[in-house]
Amino acid sequence: MSENNTATLLNLEQLKSAVAGKAAAFRCRRKLQPSGGAGDKVFPPTYAGAVYAVEQRRVPGRLELVTCVLLDSVQSQANRMEQALQEALSRGELKLPVIEVDFTPYDPAGTPDENARADRLLDAIGKLTSLQVPHRLADAILRDSEIEEGDGPQKKLLPFRKSQYGNALNSASPLNATPIYQLCPTALLFGMWDSTGPKGGLGAKFERAIVSEVVGLGASISESHKNRGVRRDPLEASKQVLIQKKEDGSWQVADTATTKGNLRPSEVNHGSVPFDSPNAGVTIEYAEQLTTLSLIALRRLRFPVANPRPAAAAAHVGGQTVLAALGLCAATLAFESGMGLRSRCLLWPEGPMEWELLAKPGEAPQRLTLDSKGALALLAEAVAAAEKAGLEWRSEPLTLQPSKELLKLVRLSQQQAVKAVGDEGAE
């Protein structure tokens, strides 16, 4: 971070001025260390071929290339920000338009008679929102769900994309982002392409406005060392005592050592089991997270409203400001107190989270602070200001229910998963 000025608390007027003006972006760049301290191992994600994503990068202040390893990708960071928003939404800390698909009536609960229903699932799913599905508003789970429309005798179930809400997506574009804003504003922030909708490849496409990545710098990766250990069984079941699987999936101790089909106890998860993996983790000098919120991308979005108050430009700036506040809020909620990326990859920041506003080329960026409480308040203020300009959004979820075919697909897939485990154990 720049040392040329003192960090100040970001407020709505500053944010709106940055959005309406010519500022390029907000960025947050900070160093992190493993929670165990400098020099402790971290375990990056593995990709195709069970390998780490390693590359050589140029680092300011160093003449030689630096070996770096990817600790969290742009896509993964986006998912963590969406999850943070979902958790805040569930806690009642914010109001945010989401679409949810309710699988609760089909989850495995209730009386034995209810559990015998043909549409009952084996494993509970509950409610899935547009913050949790892979492709946000354009996801197939939403597309293949239904919603009730009409009143009284006219009430009927319609596929989501044929409802009044789904139809609105067909006219959405960067020049008409209002339908997306009112149904799923995070799709405008994290990006979306409605490629599986009725318009196919011509479906609405929105670029990602917020980008974040975590990289380990100065990575040392041993090709000879392996991750070894033993999963210790407190019962110390011996591999010399053989068992047999029964047709119902249970097992019994084998009568003799020569009986065909005998298995070791480890085949049913008993006994101490050694493991040996080539993915032994890495040591790094430090990790760096770089988060950028593009105001240029947000300015490309327009938000036409039926009765703009006092002028159309106010609605456009209002929507853009809300999205900027939403991005800052998502990042702050997700990353303010460090990151638990996966097992043995918990990172702790060396300093508090600060933002830099890239306002004018050649000038030192303005340093700004924002904590979780302030970010939630800032977002609420921005939403209220946009509403005064005539741009409103939903404060309650829009609820869909899975179609019969989607429900059947899930149920049969769950049954197949259970069968596959049973077949594997019987081999």
Salt bridges, closest charged atoms under 4 A:
GLU55 OE2 - ARG57 NE 2.64
ASP72 OD2 - ARG80 NE 2.65
ASP72 OD1 - ARG342 NH2 3.37
GLU82 OE2 - ARG136 NE 2.76
GLU93 OE1 - ARG91 NH2 3.00
GLU100 OE2 - LYS127 NZ 3.78
ASP119 OD2 - ARG117 NH2 2.91
ASP139 OD1 - HIS135 ND1 3.17
ASP144 OD2 - ARG143 NH2 2.86
GLU148 OE1 - LYS155 NZ 3.88
ASP194 OD1 - ARG161 NH1 2.90
GLU207 OE2 - ARG300 NH1 2.57
GLU213 OE1 - ARG57 NH2 3.38
GLU236 OE2 - ARG232 NH1 3.75
ASP276 OD2 - ARG228 NE 3.57
GLU285 OE1 - ARG62 NH2 2.49
GLU288 OE2 - ARG29 NE 3.11
GLU354 OE1 - ARG367 NH2 2.94
GLU356 OE1 - ARG27 NE 2.66
GLU396 OE2 - LYS95 NZ 3.66
ASP423 OD2 - LYS419 NZ 2.96
